[in-house]
Amino acid sequence: MALVLYAAGDGFEGWVIVGAIAAAVLIVVGVVMSALNLRRRRLRGSGGTPTHEPGLID
């Protein structure tokens, strides 16, 4: 991110676009991985059903 800000300050528009796209992709991947991990933990913590009681997620 620091290099993207530096590139923006120096006028390298192409690198700013590349960095912005990479940042957006990485944010989306992080959100998807977090959601999948939460779903996996819910299924494991409640005996294989998609519902759970509060406190069963470790």
Predicted model as a PDB file, atoms N, CA, C, CB and O in Angstrom, pLDDT in the B-factor column:
MODEL        1                                                                  
ATOM      1  N   MET A   1       0.828  -1.181   0.000  1.00 79.00           N  
ATOM      2  CA  MET A   1       0.000   0.000   0.000  1.00 79.00           C  
ATOM      3  C   MET A   1       0.876   1.250   0.000  1.00 79.00           C  
ATOM      4  CB  MET A   1      -0.944  -0.005   1.206  1.00 79.00           C  
ATOM      5  O   MET A   1       0.557   2.237  -0.664  1.00 79.00           O  
ATOM      6  N   ALA A   2       1.962   1.207   0.734  1.00 85.00           N  
ATOM      7  CA  ALA A   2       2.855   2.359   0.771  1.00 85.00           C  
ATOM      8  C   ALA A   2       3.435   2.644  -0.614  1.00 85.00           C  
ATOM      9  CB  ALA A   2       3.983   2.127   1.781  1.00 85.00           C  
ATOM     10  O   ALA A   2       3.579   3.803  -1.002  1.00 85.00           O  
ATOM     11  N   LEU A   3       3.766   1.591  -1.357  1.00 85.00           N  
ATOM     12  CA  LEU A   3       4.304   1.801  -2.702  1.00 85.00           C  
ATOM     13  C   LEU A   3       3.256   2.372  -3.647  1.00 85.00           C  
ATOM     14  CB  LEU A   3       4.843   0.492  -3.263  1.00 85.00           C  
ATOM     15  O   LEU A   3       3.591   3.154  -4.537  1.00 85.00           O  
ATOM     16  N   VAL A   4       2.004   2.001  -3.470  1.00 88.00           N  
ATOM     17  CA  VAL A   4       0.933   2.562  -4.299  1.00 88.00           C  
ATOM     18  C   VAL A   4       0.776   4.050  -4.012  1.00 88.00           C  
ATOM     19  CB  VAL A   4      -0.404   1.821  -4.048  1.00 88.00           C  
ATOM     20  O   VAL A   4       0.609   4.850  -4.932  1.00 88.00           O  
ATOM     21  N   LEU A   5       0.830   4.416  -2.747  1.00 88.00           N  
ATOM     22  CA  LEU A   5       0.732   5.833  -2.399  1.00 88.00           C  
ATOM     23  C   LEU A   5       1.926   6.610  -2.944  1.00 88.00           C  
ATOM     24  CB  LEU A   5       0.637   6.007  -0.876  1.00 88.00           C  
ATOM     25  O   LEU A   5       1.773   7.739  -3.410  1.00 88.00           O  
ATOM     26  N   TYR A   6       3.103   6.015  -2.887  1.00 91.00           N  
ATOM     27  CA  TYR A   6       4.295   6.664  -3.434  1.00 91.00           C  
ATOM     28  C   TYR A   6       4.156   6.831  -4.949  1.00 91.00           C  
ATOM     29  CB  TYR A   6       5.567   5.847  -3.094  1.00 91.00           C  
ATOM     30  O   TYR A   6       4.476   7.885  -5.498  1.00 91.00           O  
ATOM     31  N   ALA A   7       3.675   5.775  -5.619  1.00 91.00           N  
ATOM     32  CA  ALA A   7       3.488   5.844  -7.070  1.00 91.00           C  
ATOM     33  C   ALA A   7       2.460   6.913  -7.429  1.00 91.00           C  
ATOM     34  CB  ALA A   7       3.048   4.473  -7.626  1.00 91.00           C  
ATOM     35  O   ALA A   7       2.623   7.618  -8.425  1.00 91.00           O  
ATOM     36  N   ALA A   8       1.414   7.037  -6.636  1.00 90.00           N  
ATOM     37  CA  ALA A   8       0.408   8.061  -6.893  1.00 90.00           C  
ATOM     38  C   ALA A   8       1.018   9.450  -6.740  1.00 90.00           C  
ATOM     39  CB  ALA A   8      -0.794   7.893  -5.944  1.00 90.00           C  
ATOM     40  O   ALA A   8       0.714  10.352  -7.520  1.00 90.00           O  
ATOM     41  N   GLY A   9       1.858   9.621  -5.759  1.00 92.00           N  
ATOM     42  CA  GLY A   9       2.506  10.911  -5.552  1.00 92.00           C  
ATOM     43  C   GLY A   9       3.493  11.265  -6.644  1.00 92.00           C  
ATOM     44  O   GLY A   9       3.671  12.440  -6.965  1.00 92.00           O  
ATOM     45  N   ASP A  10       4.138  10.257  -7.219  1.00 92.00           N  
ATOM     46  CA  ASP A  10       5.112  10.502  -8.277  1.00 92.00           C  
ATOM     47  C   ASP A  10       4.501  10.533  -9.672  1.00 92.00           C  
ATOM     48  CB  ASP A  10       6.176   9.457  -8.229  1.00 92.00           C  
ATOM     49  O   ASP A  10       5.194  10.835 -10.643  1.00 92.00           O  
ATOM     50  N   GLY A  11       3.211  10.223  -9.781  1.00 89.00           N  
ATOM     51  CA  GLY A  11       2.536  10.323 -11.074  1.00 89.00           C  
ATOM     52  C   GLY A  11       2.557   9.059 -11.908  1.00 89.00           C  
ATOM     53  O   GLY A  11       2.376   9.135 -13.124  1.00 89.00           O  
ATOM     54  N   PHE A  12       2.768   7.907 -11.312  1.00 91.00           N  
ATOM     55  CA  PHE A  12       2.740   6.638 -12.047  1.00 91.00           C  
ATOM     56  C   PHE A  12       1.327   6.056 -11.998  1.00 91.00           C  
ATOM     57  CB  PHE A  12       3.772   5.625 -11.455  1.00 91.00           C  
ATOM     58  O   PHE A  12       1.025   5.184 -11.184  1.00 91.00           O  
ATOM     59  N   GLU A  13       0.470   6.560 -12.888  1.00 91.00           N  
ATOM     60  CA  GLU A  13      -0.942   6.161 -12.849  1.00 91.00           C  
ATOM     61  C   GLU A  13      -1.139   4.667 -13.086  1.00 91.00           C  
ATOM     62  CB  GLU A  13      -1.726   6.943 -13.881  1.00 91.00           C  
ATOM     63  O   GLU A  13      -2.021   4.055 -12.483  1.00 91.00           O  
ATOM     64  N   GLY A  14      -0.336   4.084 -13.948  1.00 93.00           N  
ATOM     65  CA  GLY A  14      -0.469   2.655 -14.258  1.00 93.00           C  
ATOM     66  C   GLY A  14      -0.254   1.788 -13.029  1.00 93.00           C  
ATOM     67  O   GLY A  14      -1.001   0.838 -12.796  1.00 93.00           O  
ATOM     68  N   TRP A  15       0.766   2.112 -12.241  1.00 92.00           N  
ATOM     69  CA  TRP A  15       1.049   1.327 -11.039  1.00 92.00           C  
ATOM     70  C   TRP A  15      -0.013   1.547  -9.963  1.00 92.00           C  
ATOM     71  CB  TRP A  15       2.430   1.684 -10.488  1.00 92.00           C  
ATOM     72  O   TRP A  15      -0.292   0.655  -9.161  1.00 92.00           O  
ATOM     73  N   VAL A  16      -0.598   2.736  -9.957  1.00 92.00           N  
ATOM     74  CA  VAL A  16      -1.679   2.999  -9.000  1.00 92.00           C  
ATOM     75  C   VAL A  16      -2.884   2.126  -9.329  1.00 92.00           C  
ATOM     76  CB  VAL A  16      -2.078   4.500  -9.014  1.00 92.00           C  
ATOM     77  O   VAL A  16      -3.527   1.589  -8.426  1.00 92.00           O  
ATOM     78  N   ILE A  17      -3.190   1.984 -10.600  1.00 93.00           N  
ATOM     79  CA  ILE A  17      -4.310   1.126 -11.017  1.00 93.00           C  
ATOM     80  C   ILE A  17      -4.028  -0.327 -10.656  1.00 93.00           C  
ATOM     81  CB  ILE A  17      -4.566   1.257 -12.538  1.00 93.00           C  
ATOM     82  O   ILE A  17      -4.897  -1.020 -10.128  1.00 93.00           O  
ATOM     83  N   VAL A  18      -2.822  -0.784 -10.940  1.00 93.00           N  
ATOM     84  CA  VAL A  18      -2.443  -2.170 -10.605  1.00 93.00           C  
ATOM     85  C   VAL A  18      -2.543  -2.394  -9.095  1.00 93.00           C  
ATOM     86  CB  VAL A  18      -0.997  -2.484 -11.100  1.00 93.00           C  
ATOM     87  O   VAL A  18      -3.080  -3.409  -8.651  1.00 93.00           O  
ATOM     88  N   GLY A  19      -2.037  -1.463  -8.318  1.00 92.00           N  
ATOM     89  CA  GLY A  19      -2.084  -1.596  -6.863  1.00 92.00           C  
ATOM     90  C   GLY A  19      -3.493  -1.549  -6.314  1.00 92.00           C  
ATOM     91  O   GLY A  19      -3.818  -2.277  -5.376  1.00 92.00           O  
ATOM     92  N   ALA A  20      -4.337  -0.701  -6.884  1.00 91.00           N  
ATOM     93  CA  ALA A  20      -5.730  -0.618  -6.426  1.00 91.00           C  
ATOM     94  C   ALA A  20      -6.481  -1.905  -6.720  1.00 91.00           C  
ATOM     95  CB  ALA A  20      -6.445   0.565  -7.088  1.00 91.00           C  
ATOM     96  O   ALA A  20      -7.257  -2.380  -5.890  1.00 91.00           O  
ATOM     97  N   ILE A  21      -6.255  -2.467  -7.890  1.00 94.00           N  
ATOM     98  CA  ILE A  21      -6.906  -3.739  -8.234  1.00 94.00           C  
ATOM     99  C   ILE A  21      -6.416  -4.848  -7.311  1.00 94.00           C  
ATOM    100  CB  ILE A  21      -6.633  -4.114  -9.712  1.00 94.00           C  
ATOM    101  O   ILE A  21      -7.215  -5.645  -6.821  1.00 94.00           O  
ATOM    102  N   ALA A  22      -5.115  -4.904  -7.072  1.00 94.00           N  
ATOM    103  CA  ALA A  22      -4.561  -5.932  -6.179  1.00 94.00           C  
ATOM    104  C   ALA A  22      -5.121  -5.779  -4.768  1.00 94.00           C  
ATOM    105  CB  ALA A  22      -3.018  -5.852  -6.149  1.00 94.00           C  
ATOM    106  O   ALA A  22      -5.455  -6.773  -4.124  1.00 94.00           O  
ATOM    107  N   ALA A  23      -5.227  -4.553  -4.289  1.00 91.00           N  
ATOM    108  CA  ALA A  23      -5.772  -4.329  -2.947  1.00 91.00           C  
ATOM    109  C   ALA A  23      -7.231  -4.774  -2.870  1.00 91.00           C  
ATOM    110  CB  ALA A  23      -5.652  -2.845  -2.557  1.00 91.00           C  
ATOM    111  O   ALA A  23      -7.633  -5.400  -1.888  1.00 91.00           O  
ATOM    112  N   ALA A  24      -8.018  -4.463  -3.881  1.00 92.00           N  
ATOM    113  CA  ALA A  24      -9.426  -4.864  -3.886  1.00 92.00           C  
ATOM    114  C   ALA A  24      -9.562  -6.381  -3.908  1.00 92.00           C  
ATOM    115  CB  ALA A  24     -10.154  -4.253  -5.090  1.00 92.00           C  
ATOM    116  O   ALA A  24     -10.388  -6.944  -3.191  1.00 92.00           O  
ATOM    117  N   VAL A  25      -8.750  -7.042  -4.731  1.00 95.00           N  
ATOM    118  CA  VAL A  25      -8.793  -8.505  -4.802  1.00 95.00           C  
ATOM    119  C   VAL A  25      -8.401  -9.116  -3.459  1.00 95.00           C  
ATOM    120  CB  VAL A  25      -7.858  -9.023  -5.917  1.00 95.00           C  
ATOM    121  O   VAL A  25      -9.044 -10.061  -3.001  1.00 95.00           O  
ATOM    122  N   LEU A  26      -7.373  -8.597  -2.833  1.00 94.00           N  
ATOM    123  CA  LEU A  26      -6.931  -9.145  -1.554  1.00 94.00           C  
ATOM    124  C   LEU A  26      -7.968  -8.930  -0.455  1.00 94.00           C  
ATOM    125  CB  LEU A  26      -5.610  -8.516  -1.146  1.00 94.00           C  
ATOM    126  O   LEU A  26      -8.131  -9.791   0.410  1.00 94.00           O  
ATOM    127  N   ILE A  27      -8.662  -7.812  -0.471  1.00 94.00           N  
ATOM    128  CA  ILE A  27      -9.717  -7.571   0.509  1.00 94.00           C  
ATOM    129  C   ILE A  27     -10.859  -8.558   0.311  1.00 94.00           C  
ATOM    130  CB  ILE A  27     -10.235  -6.127   0.406  1.00 94.00           C  
ATOM    131  O   ILE A  27     -11.370  -9.118   1.280  1.00 94.00           O  
ATOM    132  N   VAL A  28     -11.263  -8.776  -0.941  1.00 97.00           N  
ATOM    133  CA  VAL A  28     -12.350  -9.725  -1.224  1.00 97.00           C  
ATOM    134  C   VAL A  28     -11.940 -11.131  -0.813  1.00 97.00           C  
ATOM    135  CB  VAL A  28     -12.731  -9.696  -2.724  1.00 97.00           C  
ATOM    136  O   VAL A  28     -12.735 -11.850  -0.209  1.00 97.00           O  
ATOM    137  N   VAL A  29     -10.725 -11.533  -1.127  1.00 97.00           N  
ATOM    138  CA  VAL A  29     -10.239 -12.869  -0.749  1.00 97.00           C  
ATOM    139  C   VAL A  29     -10.230 -13.014   0.769  1.00 97.00           C  
ATOM    140  CB  VAL A  29      -8.818 -13.121  -1.322  1.00 97.00           C  
ATOM    141  O   VAL A  29     -10.608 -14.066   1.286  1.00 97.00           O  
ATOM    142  N   GLY A  30      -9.812 -11.997   1.481  1.00 95.00           N  
ATOM    143  CA  GLY A  30      -9.798 -12.050   2.945  1.00 95.00           C  
ATOM    144  C   GLY A  30     -11.189 -12.187   3.534  1.00 95.00           C  
ATOM    145  O   GLY A  30     -11.391 -12.953   4.476  1.00 95.00           O  
ATOM    146  N   VAL A  31     -12.151 -11.455   2.990  1.00 96.00           N  
ATOM    147  CA  VAL A  31     -13.535 -11.547   3.483  1.00 96.00           C  
ATOM    148  C   VAL A  31     -14.106 -12.935   3.204  1.00 96.00           C  
ATOM    149  CB  VAL A  31     -14.427 -10.460   2.827  1.00 96.00           C  
ATOM    150  O   VAL A  31     -14.759 -13.519   4.068  1.00 96.00           O  
ATOM    151  N   VAL A  32     -13.868 -13.463   2.014  1.00 95.00           N  
ATOM    152  CA  VAL A  32     -14.370 -14.803   1.669  1.00 95.00           C  
ATOM    153  C   VAL A  32     -13.735 -15.864   2.558  1.00 95.00           C  
ATOM    154  CB  VAL A  32     -14.090 -15.123   0.185  1.00 95.00           C  
ATOM    155  O   VAL A  32     -14.424 -16.765   3.036  1.00 95.00           O  
ATOM    156  N   MET A  33     -12.432 -15.767   2.783  1.00 95.00           N  
ATOM    157  CA  MET A  33     -11.770 -16.756   3.638  1.00 95.00           C  
ATOM    158  C   MET A  33     -12.281 -16.671   5.073  1.00 95.00           C  
ATOM    159  CB  MET A  33     -10.248 -16.554   3.611  1.00 95.00           C  
ATOM    160  O   MET A  33     -12.447 -17.702   5.725  1.00 95.00           O  
ATOM    161  N   SER A  34     -12.530 -15.480   5.569  1.00 94.00           N  
ATOM    162  CA  SER A  34     -13.066 -15.327   6.918  1.00 94.00           C  
ATOM    163  C   SER A  34     -14.460 -15.933   7.018  1.00 94.00           C  
ATOM    164  CB  SER A  34     -13.102 -13.846   7.318  1.00 94.00           C  
ATOM    165  O   SER A  34     -14.778 -16.614   7.992  1.00 94.00           O  
ATOM    166  N   ALA A  35     -15.293 -15.683   6.005  1.00 92.00           N  
ATOM    167  CA  ALA A  35     -16.648 -16.235   6.005  1.00 92.00           C  
ATOM    168  C   ALA A  35     -16.620 -17.759   5.944  1.00 92.00           C  
ATOM    169  CB  ALA A  35     -17.452 -15.677   4.826  1.00 92.00           C  
ATOM    170  O   ALA A  35     -17.385 -18.419   6.647  1.00 92.00           O  
ATOM    171  N   LEU A  36     -15.755 -18.318   5.119  1.00 92.00           N  
ATOM    172  CA  LEU A  36     -15.652 -19.779   5.026  1.00 92.00           C  
ATOM    173  C   LEU A  36     -15.145 -20.381   6.331  1.00 92.00           C  
ATOM    174  CB  LEU A  36     -14.725 -20.177   3.872  1.00 92.00           C  
ATOM    175  O   LEU A  36     -15.606 -21.444   6.744  1.00 92.00           O  
ATOM    176  N   ASN A  37     -14.217 -19.721   6.969  1.00 91.00           N  
ATOM    177  CA  ASN A  37     -13.694 -20.217   8.235  1.00 91.00           C  
ATOM    178  C   ASN A  37     -14.773 -20.180   9.319  1.00 91.00           C  
ATOM    179  CB  ASN A  37     -12.472 -19.392   8.668  1.00 91.00           C  
ATOM    180  O   ASN A  37     -14.898 -21.118  10.106  1.00 91.00           O  
ATOM    181  N   LEU A  38     -15.541 -19.109   9.360  1.00 89.00           N  
ATOM    182  CA  LEU A  38     -16.619 -19.023  10.339  1.00 89.00           C  
ATOM    183  C   LEU A  38     -17.662 -20.113  10.096  1.00 89.00           C  
ATOM    184  CB  LEU A  38     -17.277 -17.637  10.288  1.00 89.00           C  
ATOM    185  O   LEU A  38     -18.153 -20.731  11.041  1.00 89.00           O  
ATOM    186  N   ARG A  39     -17.996 -20.344   8.835  1.00 86.00           N  
ATOM    187  CA  ARG A  39     -18.970 -21.398   8.500  1.00 86.00           C  
ATOM    188  C   ARG A  39     -18.436 -22.770   8.906  1.00 86.00           C  
ATOM    189  CB  ARG A  39     -19.295 -21.380   6.983  1.00 86.00           C  
ATOM    190  O   ARG A  39     -19.172 -23.591   9.453  1.00 86.00           O  
ATOM    191  N   ARG A  40     -17.140 -23.016   8.633  1.00 84.00           N  
ATOM    192  CA  ARG A  40     -16.545 -24.306   8.991  1.00 84.00           C  
ATOM    193  C   ARG A  40     -16.570 -24.511  10.498  1.00 84.00           C  
ATOM    194  CB  ARG A  40     -15.104 -24.399   8.470  1.00 84.00           C  
ATOM    195  O   ARG A  40     -16.862 -25.609  10.973  1.00 84.00           O  
ATOM    196  N   ARG A  41     -16.266 -23.464  11.249  1.00 82.00           N  
ATOM    197  CA  ARG A  41     -16.250 -23.579  12.707  1.00 82.00           C  
ATOM    198  C   ARG A  41     -17.653 -23.779  13.253  1.00 82.00           C  
ATOM    199  CB  ARG A  41     -15.617 -22.339  13.336  1.00 82.00           C  
ATOM    200  O   ARG A  41     -17.836 -24.505  14.229  1.00 82.00           O  
ATOM    201  N   ARG A  42     -18.645 -23.147  12.641  1.00 80.00           N  
ATOM    202  CA  ARG A  42     -20.022 -23.347  13.086  1.00 80.00           C  
ATOM    203  C   ARG A  42     -20.472 -24.789  12.858  1.00 80.00           C  
ATOM    204  CB  ARG A  42     -20.963 -22.380  12.357  1.00 80.00           C  
ATOM    205  O   ARG A  42     -21.089 -25.404  13.728  1.00 80.00           O  
ATOM    206  N   LEU A  43     -20.155 -25.317  11.678  1.00 77.00           N  
ATOM    207  CA  LEU A  43     -20.559 -26.690  11.372  1.00 77.00           C  
ATOM    208  C   LEU A  43     -19.866 -27.692  12.293  1.00 77.00           C  
ATOM    209  CB  LEU A  43     -20.248 -27.020   9.909  1.00 77.00           C  
ATOM    210  O   LEU A  43     -20.491 -28.653  12.742  1.00 77.00           O  
ATOM    211  N   ARG A  44     -18.600 -27.481  12.574  1.00 74.00           N  
ATOM    212  CA  ARG A  44     -17.858 -28.397  13.436  1.00 74.00           C  
ATOM    213  C   ARG A  44     -18.335 -28.299  14.877  1.00 74.00           C  
ATOM    214  CB  ARG A  44     -16.361 -28.108  13.359  1.00 74.00           C  
ATOM    215  O   ARG A  44     -18.425 -29.312  15.569  1.00 74.00           O  
ATOM    216  N   GLY A  45     -18.641 -27.089  15.335  1.00 64.00           N  
ATOM    217  CA  GLY A  45     -18.996 -26.883  16.728  1.00 64.00           C  
ATOM    218  C   GLY A  45     -20.388 -27.347  17.097  1.00 64.00           C  
ATOM    219  O   GLY A  45     -20.685 -27.531  18.277  1.00 64.00           O  
ATOM    220  N   SER A  46     -21.269 -27.543  16.085  1.00 54.00           N  
ATOM    221  CA  SER A  46     -22.646 -27.896  16.412  1.00 54.00           C  
ATOM    222  C   SER A  46     -23.034 -29.291  15.944  1.00 54.00           C  
ATOM    223  CB  SER A  46     -23.582 -26.891  15.812  1.00 54.00           C  
ATOM    224  O   SER A  46     -24.218 -29.570  15.752  1.00 54.00           O  
ATOM    225  N   GLY A  47     -22.076 -30.152  15.760  1.00 55.00           N  
ATOM    226  CA  GLY A  47     -22.387 -31.528  15.395  1.00 55.00           C  
ATOM    227  C   GLY A  47     -22.737 -31.722  13.935  1.00 55.00           C  
ATOM    228  O   GLY A  47     -23.362 -32.729  13.599  1.00 55.00           O  
ATOM    229  N   GLY A  48     -22.367 -30.807  13.046  1.00 52.00           N  
ATOM    230  CA  GLY A  48     -22.592 -30.986  11.624  1.00 52.00           C  
ATOM    231  C   GLY A  48     -23.822 -30.311  11.083  1.00 52.00           C  
ATOM    232  O   GLY A  48     -24.101 -30.429   9.889  1.00 52.00           O  
ATOM    233  N   THR A  49     -24.572 -29.607  11.906  1.00 56.00           N  
ATOM    234  CA  THR A  49     -25.741 -28.890  11.409  1.00 56.00           C  
ATOM    235  C   THR A  49     -25.391 -27.419  11.243  1.00 56.00           C  
ATOM    236  CB  THR A  49     -26.951 -29.063  12.364  1.00 56.00           C  
ATOM    237  O   THR A  49     -24.501 -26.925  11.935  1.00 56.00           O  
ATOM    238  N   PRO A  50     -26.063 -26.706  10.346  1.00 58.00           N  
ATOM    239  CA  PRO A  50     -25.715 -25.302  10.103  1.00 58.00           C  
ATOM    240  C   PRO A  50     -26.173 -24.355  11.214  1.00 58.00           C  
ATOM    241  CB  PRO A  50     -26.313 -24.857   8.798  1.00 58.00           C  
ATOM    242  O   PRO A  50     -25.816 -23.177  11.187  1.00 58.00           O  
ATOM    243  N   THR A  51     -26.936 -24.823  12.168  1.00 60.00           N  
ATOM    244  CA  THR A  51     -27.354 -23.956  13.275  1.00 60.00           C  
ATOM    245  C   THR A  51     -26.416 -24.169  14.462  1.00 60.00           C  
ATOM    246  CB  THR A  51     -28.835 -24.243  13.685  1.00 60.00           C  
ATOM    247  O   THR A  51     -25.740 -25.194  14.551  1.00 60.00           O  
ATOM    248  N   HIS A  52     -26.380 -23.220  15.348  1.00 58.00           N  
ATOM    249  CA  HIS A  52     -25.511 -23.330  16.509  1.00 58.00           C  
ATOM    250  C   HIS A  52     -26.081 -22.519  17.651  1.00 58.00           C  
ATOM    251  CB  HIS A  52     -24.088 -22.868  16.177  1.00 58.00           C  
ATOM    252  O   HIS A  52     -26.883 -21.606  17.453  1.00 58.00           O  
ATOM    253  N   GLU A  53     -25.654 -22.868  18.841  1.00 60.00           N  
ATOM    254  CA  GLU A  53     -26.013 -22.089  20.013  1.00 60.00           C  
ATOM    255  C   GLU A  53     -24.867 -21.136  20.310  1.00 60.00           C  
ATOM    256  CB  GLU A  53     -26.320 -23.007  21.238  1.00 60.00           C  
ATOM    257  O   GLU A  53     -23.709 -21.454  20.039  1.00 60.00           O  
ATOM    258  N   PRO A  54     -25.181 -19.958  20.869  1.00 62.00           N  
ATOM    259  CA  PRO A  54     -24.095 -19.036  21.210  1.00 62.00           C  
ATOM    260  C   PRO A  54     -23.109 -19.687  22.180  1.00 62.00           C  
ATOM    261  CB  PRO A  54     -24.661 -17.742  21.822  1.00 62.00           C  
ATOM    262  O   PRO A  54     -23.507 -20.365  23.128  1.00 62.00           O  
ATOM    263  N   GLY A  55     -21.846 -19.474  21.930  1.00 61.00           N  
ATOM    264  CA  GLY A  55     -20.813 -20.004  22.807  1.00 61.00           C  
ATOM    265  C   GLY A  55     -20.218 -21.320  22.333  1.00 61.00           C  
ATOM    266  O   GLY A  55     -19.233 -21.788  22.905  1.00 61.00           O  
ATOM    267  N   LEU A  56     -20.797 -21.933  21.294  1.00 57.00           N  
ATOM    268  CA  LEU A  56     -20.253 -23.209  20.825  1.00 57.00           C  
ATOM    269  C   LEU A  56     -19.078 -23.022  19.884  1.00 57.00           C  
ATOM    270  CB  LEU A  56     -21.331 -24.012  20.134  1.00 57.00           C  
ATOM    271  O   LEU A  56     -18.324 -23.967  19.652  1.00 57.00           O  
ATOM    272  N   ILE A  57     -18.904 -21.833  19.338  1.00 57.00           N  
ATOM    273  CA  ILE A  57     -17.787 -21.586  18.440  1.00 57.00           C  
ATOM    274  C   ILE A  57     -16.547 -21.329  19.288  1.00 57.00           C  
ATOM    275  CB  ILE A  57     -18.081 -20.384  17.483  1.00 57.00           C  
ATOM    276  O   ILE A  57     -16.539 -20.430  20.129  1.00 57.00           O  
ATOM    277  N   ASP A  58     -15.493 -22.126  19.064  1.00 51.00           N  
ATOM    278  CA  ASP A  58     -14.283 -21.924  19.843  1.00 51.00           C  
ATOM    279  C   ASP A  58     -13.307 -21.040  19.163  1.00 51.00           C  
ATOM    280  CB  ASP A  58     -13.641 -23.210  20.146  1.00 51.00           C  
ATOM    281  O   ASP A  58     -12.233 -20.776  19.703  1.00 51.00           O  
TER     282      ASP A  58                                                      
ENDMDL                                                                          
END                                                                             
